[in-house]
Amino acid sequence: MPKAISYIRFSSEKQAKGSSLERQQTMLAQWLDSNPEYVLSDLRFQDLGVSGFTGAHLENGFGQLLAAVENGSIEPGDVVLIEAIDRVGRLEPMEMLPLLARIVRTGVYIVTLDDGIKYDRESANSNHLFLLVAKVQQAHQYSETLSRRLKASYAARRKNAVEGVVPKRHTPVWLTSEGELIPEIAPLVKQAFEDYASGIGERRIFERIFKGNSNPLLARMAPSTVKRWMNNRTAIGEWDSIPNVYPAVVEPELFYRVQKRMEAKFSPRGTPNKHAYTGLVVCSECGKNFNTKYFKASDQTSMECSSRARRGAMGCSNNRSIPEPVIELAYLFTFTGHALKALEGQMLTASQKRAMELEGEIGEVNKKITRIVNAITVLEDDSEELTDKIRSLQAERKLLQAEMDGLTHTTISMRDKIVSTTHFNKDMMKANALLQSVGYQLVCHPDGTITFEDETGKQTFHYLGWGRSEDVHKVVLSDGKLVKLSINRPENKPMKKTVKATPVDRAALKGVKLSQVKVRLDRQ
C-alpha cells in the first residue's frame, strides 16, 4: 500500500502561534480521508520557522526529505503532501525546478493540497510543467519583493532615527506607539531592573510587579518577559545601536549593572521569598539551607534543616529547630557589615556610574568587532568595507578606554552608607538577595548555637530554649549576656461551651444519700 509523507514549513516563529501549522495539518487529514488508498507514513518532515527564500530549509527538514527519497526510504509510488509549491521553497526557478525533479524522477509524486494537482514524471511533460514554472516564479518574486520592501523600510527608519525622528515600530510595553514613556508602566520597569541588579530572580520580580497591580498593558506578561526587558537596549533609549532614539526608562549604569549580573550568572542559595531569612541560614552539618516552618496552632515560625525535614536522619543529623525570632536577633547583630559591602555595588558616585557605562559600552564594541571578524572568517570576505568598520570600532574603543582610564573615583561617604543601611531591611526580599550576593551566612548547630564569621571575627548566639515560666526564648550572646525574647502569642479563644456548677447547700445534704443528689448545670 503506497504511503503519504507530509512536509510542513512556515517561515517565522509568529506563524507557529497562528494558524499556519494547524491549517496545513487539517488539509493533510482531509486529503487522506479522500484518498484511502494511501496510508500515512511514519516519516514526517517539518521546517517550522525556517526560511524557504534563503534556502535554510535545505539544511533541515526538506534536505532530510530529499535524502530519504534518494536513499529509498521514500519509495516509488509514494506521495509527498505539501500545502502549496511555495512550501517547498521560494528560491529562484533555476534552483527550485531541479529540486522538484530530484523527487519526481524517482517515481515519487508531489501533491499540492491547495489545488489538488499531482506532479510526477508524466505531468512534468504536460501543461503542468508550465503551471509549475509559473508558481515557482510567483513564489520567488513575492519573497524577493517583500524582502526588498522590508530592507527599504528598515533603511528609511534607521535614517529617520539618526536624524531624531522616532521610527514606527513595535515598541516595548513601557513605550507608546509614538515612543513616549507610559507613566503607569515606566516605574514598574525601572523597579524590575533595580530588583534584578539586587539579585532577585525573574519569577519573584514578576510576582512583585503584579502584587496590587492589574494594568491591562501587563496582562500578557510572564516571568520570561522580565528577562527580555533586561536584554532590551531600548530601555536606555537605543534602537539599532543608535543612541537617544527613545526616552530611557533606566539609567545606563543600572542597565549595565544588570548585564554584569547576567554575565556573572550568580545563583542564590535560596530564592528570596516571603520568608525573610531563606538562603541566609545554613546547617552546620550538611551545609543545606535552613527553611522556615509555620506552626498554625501556636502561630509561631521556626527554622530547620531542609535536608533533615525531607529525609529525616538519613538526610542530616541536625534535628535542632530554631525559632525565627532567635534567628532575627542574630541577623540584626550581624547583617550591617555585609549590607555595607552589598551597598557598595548599588550606591555609586557619578564617576563610578560613568565607569559602569563605559565598561558596558566597551563590551558592546567588542561584541561588534567579534561579529565582524566571525563574518569575515565564515564568508571569507575581507572587503574594504568590513575592515574599515573594524578600524572604526577599534578607534571608538580606544576613545572609550581613554575616558575610563582618566576617571578619578570618589567614594560614597560613610554617612550615606549608614543612612541607606537604616532603610536596608524595609524590603527584606531585596535585602536577602543583596546579602546572598556578598556571601552572608548564619550557621546553625545541633546544640542550638548560631555562629557568624566575617573579617572582624566570629560571633556566637546560643539558644537555650523556651523559658516556660516567663514564656520567653532565652539566648546567650557572644559577650555572655542573657537575652530573653518575649513570645507574641495569639489570645486564647474562648471555648464554644463552658460548664458551671450551681452552688450546693451543704446543710441540706445531711442524711441524704449521694445517689439522690442532683447537681444542676447551667450551660452557657
URBELKA-V657698 format. One line per field, one symbol per residue. ss: DSSP state (H for helix, E for strand, C for the rest). phi: phi as a letter, one per 20 degrees, with the letter a starting at -180 (. if undefined). A space follows every 10 residues. Layout:
ss = ???
phi = ???
This chain:
ss = CCEEEEEEEE CCHHHHHCCH HHHHHHHHHH HHHHCCCCEE EEEEEEEECC CCCCCHHHHC HHHHHHHHHH CCCCCCCCEE EECCHHHHCC CCHHHHHHHH HHHHCCCCEE EECCCCEEEC CCHHHCCHHH HHHHHHHHHH HHHHHHHHHH HHHHHHHHHH HHCCCCCCCC CCCCECCCCC ECHHHHHHHH HHHHHHHHCC CHHHHHHHHH CCCCCHHHCC CCHHHHHHHH HCHHHHCCEC CECCCCCCCC CHHHHHHHHH HHHHCCCCCC CCCCCCCCCC EEECCCCCEE EEEEECCCCE EEEEEHHHHH HHHHCCCCCC CEEHHHHHHH HHHHHHHHHH HHHHCCCCCH HHHHHHHHHH HHHHHHHHHH HHHHHHHHHC CCCHHHHHHH HHHHHHHHHH HHHHHHCCCC CCCHHHHHHH HHCHHHCHHH HHHHHHHCCC CEEECCCCEE EEEECCEEEE EEEEEEECCC CEEEEECCCC CEEEEECCCC CCCCCCCCEE ECCCCHHHHC CCCHHHCCCC EEEC
phi = .fdddeccbb ecffffeedg ffffffffff fffecffddf fffccccemd feeenfffec gffffgffff enfdegnfce dcfbgfffqc ffgfefgfff ffeffeneec deffcmfddb ffffedffff ffffffffff ffffffffff ffffffffff ffeneffeaf dffedffend fegfdgffff ffffffffof egfffgfffe fmccfffdge fcgffgffgf eeffgdnebl meflfcffec fgffgfffff fffflfdffc fgbfefdfnd dcefednffe decddfgdlc ccdbfffffe cmffeaeede ddgfgfffff fffcfggfff ffffededfg ffffffffff ffffffffff ffffffffel cdffffffff ffffffffff fffffefded cfffffffff ffegefdfff ggfffffdnf bddddfened dbcbfepddc cdeeoeeffe lcedcdegen feddefdedf ffffffcddc efgdffffef mdfffefdee deed
